Amino acid sequence: MKIRYHFRFTGRVQGVGFRYRARNLSSSLGLTGWVKNEWDGSVTMELQGEEALIDRVLHGLSFDSYIMIDDIEKKSLPIDEEERSFVVRH
């Protein structure tokens, strides 16, 4: 079953390749969505796909040598039927 979540990550998440790691992991698993650096030093991301695959992305981000996630806020969102890929937003 396809689901969509909005995440907000805090910690050492900017300047460490977080967005590109998220894009590579998500794209390799066939997930769609986006990731973006925020002005306050956090990173926001929306991921859409199967929950088990979303969990694999979160796990992959948590165990990267440069990324240090202190907190993850998570909110459910409606599915975006038109979305076809995962992109890095600037």
Buried (B, 14 or more C-beta within 10 A) or exposed (E): EEBBBBBBBBBBBBEBBBBEBBBBBBBEBEBBBBBBBEEEEBBBBBBBBBEEBBEBBBEBBEEBEEBEBEEBEEEEEEEEEEBEEBBBEE
